[in-house]
């Protein structure tokens, strides 16, 4: 029971399998004339003659991903590049894909083991992120072991096959997103870490953020991530072609081993370590692309690793799956600090996504442009905000970056977009409310839809007018009005189909991989319904048991059905005494709110539990249910256990496949 009680979703992972192969998406339609014209126009707007990125992406390649696939122990495919390669061979984009996105995803198709510089190699295209391997005096330092155990192991095996067979003596997590630590057990083990054979380094605050960033809103983030990453869409010209940051996330086992060494505990901006004879200068960058993140400079190699703070795309200030808003102003400042500290000292810059940049002049320009991009988004949003413009008005006003940035491929919106990033900056400073009192207490979507459809003359009239707008290529407007008809009557098949058609054409035109995926996933579900597979979370025993005790109680409070608890349960306290930790948490239920604190046991508590952290870990990992642990005596009790049983029974079970495009 507790296993379903405490799912964890970690940043960017989506579990599931594609609904079809390269054959195409069920119910998909061709590009309309307006979409063909819009995509054709892109060819004249951007410097497609510039082929330098293809040379950079291929530079230093030693070996490709064998067979284009990675399988787990059962033979199931958990990573598949072969399908992408099968339909993306042509340089020319099909009419159903924005040519700029097509170019980016063909670059992301270039996979394998690459030499970055002497003693530094990368595994690219084995997962959403890159795995970097640095050769030390006695062993290997692995930076960011991907999402899955299987993909990380495959990458290390390819390195061993072609470079050397040195053991892994250190792992570095650059930041707290799952695509940068989930495969750690594919390159080392708990036993090797416990014995000291392998040390694990991470920025201060890593473990808390790695587990907590998505735990509290985890179910909703997981569902929205299905749209953002398009993992259930077919890999095809009318389906998923990538995410802009990489192809998608692998579907293997997610693991986590806690760091042995924390970088930045002193609060200093930089910290130097020598790891297996390799000098590394760490630049701490908290609050940028991740709450806990750090860049790395290797002075002996003149190599700069920018983690995920500078990628070959505009990144997200707020990811569309949902997260805390990032600080674009601080992000720009850290990029400037890296430029000043390392720009003239570096001959190669690499990151944990995409391909490297070589040469001091190009590195300095790249860092300066990335800095300018985030600063421009920040400042111009605030300029227009202070003129009274609302988020949507700002997004419609700032339609492009200045030409000096807009013509740079690494500033294009393949993953983040200018449109949703400016709205994120607004949200950071001003919140959800745009200042118009008419928007302060609006009707919920289904109620407002009912009124809109009635005011517009009924569904049939709206459909007739919307079809005219669709024929004129006004897909954004068609989606705006048809969402109301669908929410008014979700069984109206004509409305669902027209809304799907509009979203589909918008997806075909999108330069952003994540926007394309979201649009096409919405279209798919309108036509075919919500898939009955592929939901759930990325929770694994390692990530579940990494929860602190505080997080455990916090999440119990989030799952508690407060209105029912307030009606059914009296006020009471429960002492949770962890005998191995010599620590007691007092949990209080009062007014439907569950709170807790660490301290002395409450002598008036209605129930006292005695257990160990290992028993709680077994419950969190699903080895045993909470009630079964009580029955077996693994949890000793003094008082009224029925109170805890009631708390458990009043925990909501979240639907991992809740409706999005329908009410």
C-alpha positions in Angstrom: 0.0 0.0 0.0 2.8 2.4 0.9 4.4 1.8 -2.5 1.4 3.4 -4.3 1.3 6.0 -1.5 4.7 7.5 -2.3 5.6 7.7 -6.0 8.5 9.9 -7.0 8.9 11.5 -10.4 12.4 12.7 -11.2 12.7 15.7 -13.5 12.8 14.4 -17.0 12.1 10.6 -16.9 9.1 9.1 -18.6 8.4 5.4 -18.5 6.5 3.7 -21.3 6.9 2.6 -24.8 6.0 4.0 -28.2 2.6 3.4 -29.5 3.9 2.6 -33.0 7.1 2.6 -35.0 8.3 4.8 -37.9 5.1 3.8 -39.8 3.4 6.8 -38.3 0.9 8.0 -35.8 -2.6 6.5 -35.7 -5.0 9.0 -37.2 -2.3 11.5 -38.2 -3.0 13.8 -41.1 -0.7 15.4 -43.6 0.6 18.9 -43.4 -1.9 21.5 -44.5 -0.9 24.2 -47.1 -0.5 26.8 -44.4 1.9 24.5 -42.5 3.8 23.7 -45.7 4.2 27.4 -46.4 5.2 28.2 -42.8 7.9 25.5 -42.7 9.2 26.4 -46.2 9.6 30.0 -45.0 12.0 28.8 -42.3 14.5 27.8 -44.9 15.0 31.4 -45.9 15.1 32.7 -42.3 18.0 30.8 -40.9 21.6 30.0 -42.0 21.1 26.5 -43.2 24.3 26.8 -45.3 26.3 26.8 -42.0 27.4 23.1 -41.6 29.9 23.7 -38.8 27.7 21.9 -36.2 27.7 18.7 -38.2 31.5 18.8 -38.3 31.7 19.5 -34.5 29.1 16.7 -33.7 31.1 14.2 -35.7 34.6 15.3 -34.6 36.5 12.7 -32.6 34.1 9.9 -33.1 35.7 6.6 -32.3 32.7 4.2 -32.5 28.9 4.5 -32.9 26.2 3.0 -30.7 26.3 -0.7 -31.7 23.2 -1.8 -33.5 21.5 1.5 -32.6 19.8 -0.1 -29.6 20.4 -0.9 -25.9 18.4 -3.7 -24.3 17.9 -4.8 -20.7 18.5 -8.2 -19.2 15.2 -9.5 -20.5 16.0 -8.4 -24.1 13.5 -5.5 -24.0 14.7 -2.5 -25.9 15.1 0.4 -23.5 16.9 2.8 -25.9 16.3 2.9 -29.6 18.2 5.1 -32.0 17.7 2.8 -35.0 14.1 3.9 -35.5 15.1 7.5 -35.6 17.9 6.8 -38.1 15.5 4.8 -40.3 13.3 7.8 -41.1 15.7 10.8 -40.6 18.3 10.0 -43.2 17.4 12.8 -45.5 18.8 16.3 -45.0 15.6 17.8 -46.2 12.8 18.0 -43.7 9.4 16.5 -44.5 6.5 18.9 -44.6 5.3 17.7 -41.1 8.5 18.9 -39.3 9.9 22.4 -38.9 13.2 22.4 -40.9 15.1 24.0 -38.0 14.0 21.2 -35.6 14.7 18.6 -38.2 18.3 19.9 -38.5 18.7 19.8 -34.7 17.4 16.3 -34.4 19.6 15.0 -37.2 22.5 16.4 -35.2 21.2 14.6 -32.1 21.2 11.4 -34.1 25.0 11.4 -34.2 25.8 8.9 -31.5 28.7 6.9 -30.0 32.0 7.3 -28.2 33.9 10.5 -28.9 37.3 12.0 -28.0 36.9 15.5 -26.7 40.5 16.1 -25.9 43.4 14.1 -24.4 42.1 11.9 -21.5 38.5 13.2 -21.9 35.9 11.2 -23.8 32.1 11.4 -24.1 29.3 8.9 -24.7 26.6 10.7 -26.7 23.2 9.5 -28.0 22.9 6.7 -25.5 20.3 8.6 -23.5 18.8 12.1 -23.2 22.2 13.4 -21.8 25.9 12.7 -22.3 28.2 10.7 -20.1 31.7 12.1 -19.9 34.7 9.9 -18.9 37.9 11.4 -17.7 41.0 9.3 -17.4 42.8 9.7 -14.0 46.1 8.2 -12.8 44.7 4.9 -11.7 41.1 4.8 -12.9 38.2 6.6 -14.6 36.1 9.6 -13.4 32.6 9.3 -14.8 30.6 12.5 -15.1 26.8 12.1 -15.2 25.9 8.4 -15.7 22.7 9.0 -17.7 19.1 8.1 -16.8 19.3 4.3 -16.8 21.6 1.6 -15.4 21.6 -0.2 -18.8 22.5 2.8 -20.9 25.3 3.9 -18.6 26.7 0.3 -18.5 26.6 0.2 -22.3 28.4 3.5 -22.6 31.2 2.3 -20.2 31.5 -1.0 -22.0 32.1 0.9 -25.3 34.8 3.0 -23.6 36.4 -0.1 -22.2 36.3 -1.8 -25.6 38.1 1.1 -27.4 40.1 3.1 -24.9 41.1 1.2 -21.8 39.8 -1.1 -19.0 40.6 1.1 -16.0 38.1 0.9 -13.1 35.8 3.7 -12.2 37.3 5.4 -9.1 35.0 8.4 -9.0 31.6 9.6 -10.2 30.6 13.2 -10.5 27.0 14.3 -10.6 27.0 17.8 -12.2 23.4 18.5 -11.0 20.3 17.2 -9.5 18.3 16.0 -12.6 17.7 12.3 -13.1 19.3 12.2 -16.6 22.6 13.0 -14.8 22.6 10.4 -12.1 20.0 7.6 -12.7 22.4 5.2 -14.3 25.1 5.3 -11.6 24.7 1.6 -10.8 25.7 0.9 -14.4 29.2 2.2 -13.7 29.8 1.4 -10.0 28.0 -0.3 -7.1 27.0 0.4 -3.5 29.6 -2.0 -2.3 32.4 -0.3 -4.3 31.3 3.1 -2.9 31.0 1.7 0.7 34.5 0.2 0.4 36.0 3.5 -0.8 36.9 2.1 -4.2 34.6 4.7 -5.8 33.9 8.2 -4.5 30.9 10.2 -5.6 31.0 14.0 -5.8 28.0 16.3 -6.2 27.2 20.0 -5.5 25.9 21.0 -2.1 22.2 20.2 -1.7 22.2 17.6 -4.5 20.5 14.8 -2.7 17.7 16.8 -1.3 16.9 18.4 -4.7 17.4 15.2 -6.6 14.6 13.6 -4.6 12.4 16.5 -3.7 12.2 18.7 -6.8 9.4 16.6 -8.2 8.2 14.6 -5.3 5.5 16.9 -4.0 3.9 17.5 -7.5 5.3 14.3 -8.9 2.2 12.7 -10.3 1.2 15.8 -12.2 4.7 16.3 -13.5 4.9 12.8 -14.7 1.6 13.1 -16.6 2.7 16.4 -18.2 6.1 14.9 -19.0 4.3 12.4 -21.2 3.3 15.4 -23.4 6.7 17.2 -23.1 8.9 14.3 -24.1 6.4 12.5 -26.4 7.7 9.1 -25.2 4.4 7.4 -26.1 4.3 8.9 -29.6 5.6 6.9 -32.5 9.1 7.9 -33.7 8.1 9.1 -37.1 7.9 12.1 -39.4 4.4 12.8 -38.1 5.3 11.8 -34.5 8.2 12.3 -32.1 11.5 13.3 -33.7 13.2 14.4 -30.5 13.1 16.9 -27.7 15.7 19.4 -28.9 17.9 18.7 -25.9 18.3 15.1 -27.0 16.1 12.4 -28.4 14.1 11.3 -25.4 14.6 9.5 -22.1 15.6 5.8 -21.8 13.3 3.4 -20.2 15.6 1.2 -18.0 16.3 1.0 -14.3 16.8 4.3 -12.5 19.3 4.1 -9.6 20.8 6.5 -7.1 23.8 6.2 -4.8 24.2 9.1 -2.3 27.3 11.3 -2.7 30.3 10.7 -0.5 31.7 14.2 -1.1 29.8 17.5 -1.3 31.2 20.4 -3.3 30.5 23.9 -2.0 29.5 23.2 1.6 31.6 26.1 2.6 29.5 28.5 0.5 32.4 29.5 -1.7 31.7 30.2 -5.3 34.5 27.9 -6.5 36.3 24.9 -5.1 39.3 23.0 -6.4 39.8 19.3 -5.9 42.3 16.8 -7.1 40.5 13.5 -8.0 42.8 10.6 -8.9 45.5 13.0 -10.0 43.1 15.1 -12.0 42.8 18.8 -11.0 39.3 20.1 -11.3 38.0 23.6 -10.5 34.3 23.5 -9.6 32.2 26.6 -10.2 29.0 26.3 -8.1 25.9 27.6 -10.0 22.9 27.0 -7.7 19.5 28.2 -8.9 20.4 28.1 -12.6 19.3 25.1 -14.8 19.0 23.1 -11.6 18.7 24.0 -7.9 22.0 22.3 -7.3 24.5 22.5 -10.2 28.1 23.1 -10.9 30.4 23.7 -13.9 33.9 22.1 -14.0 37.2 23.3 -15.4 40.1 21.0 -16.1 43.2 23.2 -16.1 45.6 20.5 -17.3 43.4 19.8 -20.3 42.3 23.4 -20.8 38.8 21.9 -21.0 35.6 23.5 -19.6 32.5 21.5 -18.7 29.4 23.7 -18.6 27.1 20.9 -17.1 23.7 22.0 -18.5 24.1 25.7 -18.1 25.1 26.2 -21.7 23.7 23.8 -24.3 23.2 24.0 -28.1 19.7 25.4 -27.6 17.8 27.9 -25.6 17.0 26.1 -22.4 13.9 26.3 -20.1 13.5 29.0 -17.5 10.4 27.1 -16.6 10.0 23.6 -18.1 6.5 22.9 -19.5 6.2 19.7 -17.5 6.3 21.9 -14.4 9.0 22.8 -11.9 10.1 25.8 -9.9 10.9 28.9 -12.0 14.6 29.3 -12.6 16.5 32.6 -12.1 17.5 33.8 -15.6 19.3 36.8 -14.1 21.5 34.7 -12.0 21.9 32.2 -14.8 23.4 35.0 -17.0 25.7 36.1 -14.2 27.1 32.6 -13.7 27.7 32.4 -17.5 29.6 35.7 -17.4 31.7 34.5 -14.5 32.6 31.4 -16.4 33.5 33.5 -19.5 35.8 35.7 -17.4 37.4 32.9 -15.4 37.8 30.3 -18.1 37.1 31.8 -21.5 40.8 32.6 -22.3 42.0 29.5 -20.5 39.9 26.9 -22.5 40.6 25.3 -25.8 37.5 23.1 -25.7 34.1 23.6 -24.1 31.8 20.6 -23.6 28.5 20.1 -21.8 26.3 17.2 -20.7 24.1 17.5 -23.7 25.0 18.0 -27.4 28.4 18.4 -28.9 31.5 20.4 -27.8 32.9 23.8 -29.1 36.6 24.1 -29.8 38.8 27.2 -30.0 39.1 30.1 -27.6 37.4 32.6 -29.9 34.4 30.4 -30.5 34.2 29.4 -26.8 34.1 33.1 -25.7 31.5 34.0 -28.3 29.4 31.0 -27.3 29.5 31.8 -23.6 28.8 35.5 -24.2 25.9 34.7 -26.5 24.3 32.3 -24.0 24.8 35.0 -21.3 23.2 37.7 -23.4 20.3 35.4 -24.3 19.2 34.8 -20.7 19.9 38.4 -19.7 17.8 39.7 -22.6 14.9 37.5 -21.8 15.0 38.6 -18.2 15.4 42.4 -18.8 13.0 42.7 -21.7 10.3 40.8 -19.9 10.7 43.2 -16.9 10.7 46.2 -19.2 7.4 45.3 -20.7 6.0 44.0 -17.4 6.7 47.5 -15.9 4.8 49.0 -18.9 1.7 47.0 -17.8 1.9 44.2 -20.4 0.5 40.9 -19.3 2.3 37.6 -19.8 0.6 36.7 -23.1 1.1 40.2 -24.4 4.8 40.1 -23.6 5.1 36.7 -25.3 3.4 38.2 -28.4 5.6 41.3 -28.3 8.9 39.6 -27.9 8.6 37.2 -30.8 12.3 36.8 -31.5 15.7 37.5 -30.0 17.9 40.3 -31.6 19.4 39.3 -34.9 22.8 38.7 -33.4 21.3 35.9 -31.3 18.4 34.7 -33.4 20.8 33.7 -36.2 22.9 31.5 -33.9 21.7 27.9 -33.9 22.6 27.5 -30.2 20.1 30.3 -29.3 17.2 28.7 -31.1 14.2 27.5 -29.0 14.5 23.7 -29.5 13.9 22.9 -25.8 12.9 26.1 -24.1 11.2 28.7 -26.2 11.2 32.5 -26.0 7.4 32.4 -25.7 7.1 30.4 -22.6 10.4 31.6 -21.1 9.2 35.3 -20.9 6.0 34.1 -19.2 8.2 32.2 -16.7 10.2 35.4 -15.9 6.8 37.2 -15.4 5.7 34.4 -13.1 8.9 34.6 -11.0 8.4 38.3 -10.3 4.6 38.7 -10.4 2.9 35.3 -9.9 -0.1 33.9 -11.7 -2.2 37.0 -11.7 -1.9 39.5 -14.6 -3.5 42.4 -12.7 -6.9 42.5 -14.4 -9.5 41.9 -11.7 -11.7 40.1 -14.3 -9.0 37.4 -14.2 -8.7 37.2 -10.5 -11.6 34.8 -9.9 -12.4 33.3 -13.3 -14.7 30.3 -13.8 -13.0 26.9 -14.1 -12.5 25.5 -17.6 -15.6 23.3 -17.9 -17.9 26.0 -16.6 -16.4 28.8 -18.8 -16.6 26.4 -21.8 -20.3 25.9 -21.3 -21.0 29.6 -21.3 -18.7 30.3 -24.3 -20.4 27.7 -26.4 -23.8 29.0 -25.5 -22.8 32.6 -26.2 -21.3 31.6 -29.6 -24.5 30.1 -30.7 -24.0 26.4 -29.8 -21.4 23.8 -30.8 -22.6 23.4 -34.5 -22.2 27.2 -35.1 -18.8 27.2 -33.5 -17.7 24.2 -35.5 -18.8 25.8 -38.8 -16.9 29.0 -38.1 -13.8 27.2 -36.8 -13.6 25.1 -40.0 -13.4 28.3 -42.0 -10.6 29.5 -39.7 -8.8 26.2 -40.1 -9.0 26.5 -43.8 -7.4 29.9 -43.5 -4.5 28.4 -41.4 -5.6 30.1 -38.2 -4.7 27.1 -36.1 -4.0 28.9 -32.8 -7.5 30.5 -32.9 -9.1 27.2 -33.9 -7.5 25.5 -30.9 -8.6 28.4 -28.6 -12.3 28.1 -29.5 -12.5 24.3 -30.0 -11.1 23.6 -26.5 -14.2 25.2 -25.2 -16.5 23.0 -27.3 -14.6 19.9 -26.2 -14.8 20.9 -22.5 -18.5 21.6 -22.9 -19.1 18.3 -24.6 -16.2 15.9 -24.6 -18.2 13.3 -26.5 -18.6 15.7 -29.5 -16.4 13.7 -32.0 -16.4 16.5 -34.6 -15.1 19.0 -32.1 -12.4 16.6 -30.8 -11.3 15.9 -34.4 -11.1 19.6 -35.3 -9.2 20.4 -32.2 -6.8 17.5 -32.9 -6.3 18.8 -36.4 -5.4 22.3 -35.2 -3.0 21.0 -32.5 -1.4 18.7 -35.1 -0.7 21.5 -37.5 0.7 23.6 -34.7 3.0 20.7 -33.8 4.2 20.3 -37.3 5.2 23.9 -37.4 6.9 24.0 -34.0 10.6 24.6 -33.8 10.6 23.4 -30.2 10.8 19.6 -29.8 8.9 19.8 -26.6 6.1 22.0 -28.0 5.8 19.6 -31.0 5.5 16.6 -28.6 2.9 18.3 -26.5 0.8 19.3 -29.5 1.0 15.9 -31.1 0.3 14.1 -27.9 -2.8 16.2 -27.3 -4.0 15.4 -30.9 -3.3 11.7 -30.4 -5.4 11.5 -27.2 -8.3 13.5 -28.7 -8.4 11.0 -31.5 -7.6 7.7 -29.7 -8.2 8.3 -26.0 -5.6 8.2 -23.2 -3.3 5.1 -23.6 -3.8 2.5 -21.0 -0.1 1.9 -20.7 2.9 4.1 -20.2 1.6 6.0 -17.2 3.2 5.9 -13.7 6.3 7.3 -12.4 10.1 6.9 -12.5 10.1 5.8 -8.8 12.7 3.2 -8.0 13.9 1.7 -4.7 17.0 3.9 -4.8 15.1 7.1 -5.2 12.3 6.2 -2.8 14.7 5.3 0.0 16.7 8.5 -0.6 13.8 10.4 0.8 14.6 12.0 4.1 12.2 11.3 7.0 11.0 15.0 6.7 10.1 14.3 3.1 8.2 11.2 4.1 6.0 13.1 6.5 5.6 16.1 4.1 4.4 13.8 1.3 2.0 12.0 3.7 0.5 15.4 4.3 0.2 16.1 0.6 -1.6 12.8 0.0 -4.0 13.2 2.9 -7.5 14.0 1.9 -7.8 17.0 4.2 -11.6 17.7 4.0 -12.4 14.1 4.9 -9.7 14.0 7.6 -11.1 17.2 9.2 -14.6 15.6 9.3 -13.7 12.1 10.3 -10.7 12.3 12.6 -10.2 14.1 15.9 -7.1 16.0 16.7 -4.2 13.7 17.8 -0.4 13.3 17.9 1.6 10.2 16.9 5.2 9.7 18.1 7.4 8.1 15.5 10.6 6.9 17.3 13.4 5.7 15.0 15.3 3.6 17.5 18.5 3.2 15.4 18.7 7.0 14.8 17.7 7.8 18.4 15.3 10.4 16.9 11.6 11.0 17.4 9.3 12.8 15.0 5.9 14.0 16.4 3.2 13.9 13.8 0.1 16.1 14.4 -3.2 15.8 12.7 -5.3 18.9 13.3 -7.9 20.7 11.2 -7.3 18.3 8.3 -3.6 19.3 8.2 -0.7 16.9 8.9 2.4 18.5 10.4 5.5 17.1 12.1 8.5 18.2 14.0 11.7 16.6 15.4 12.0 16.7 19.2 11.0 15.1 22.4 8.2 12.5 22.3 4.8 14.0 23.2 3.6 12.3 26.4 0.0 13.0 25.4 0.3 11.3 22.1 -2.4 8.8 21.2 0.0 6.4 19.6 3.8 5.8 19.7 5.6 3.8 17.0 9.0 2.2 17.4 10.8 1.3 14.1 14.1 1.6 12.3 15.0 3.6 9.2 15.6 0.4 7.4 12.0 -0.7 8.0 10.8 2.6 6.6 13.1 2.1 3.6 11.6 -1.4 3.0 8.1 0.3 3.1 9.2 3.1 0.8 10.7 0.7 -1.7 7.6 -1.6 -1.7 9.3 -4.5 -0.1 6.5 -4.6 2.5 3.3 -2.7 3.0 2.9 -0.5 6.0 0.0 -2.4 7.5 1.9 -5.7 6.9 4.9 -4.3 8.7 2.6 -3.5 11.6 1.1 -7.0 11.6 4.5 -8.7 11.5 5.7 -6.7 14.5 8.4 -4.8 12.6 6.8 -1.7 14.0 6.1 -1.8 17.7 3.2 0.2 18.9 1.9 1.7 22.1 -1.5 3.3 21.9 -4.3 3.3 19.3 -3.0 1.9 16.0 -6.4 2.5 14.4 -5.5 6.2 14.2 -2.6 5.5 11.9 -4.6 3.0 9.9 -7.2 5.8 9.3 -4.4 8.2 8.2 -3.2 5.7 5.7 -6.7 4.9 4.4 -7.3 8.7 3.9 -4.3 9.0 1.6 -5.4 9.8 -2.0 -4.2 7.5 -4.8 -3.3 9.7 -7.7 -4.3 8.8 -11.2 -1.1 8.8 -13.3 -3.1 9.3 -16.5 -5.5 12.0 -15.6 -7.2 14.0 -18.4 -5.5 17.0 -20.0 -7.1 17.9 -23.3 -10.6 16.8 -22.1 -12.4 17.5 -18.8 
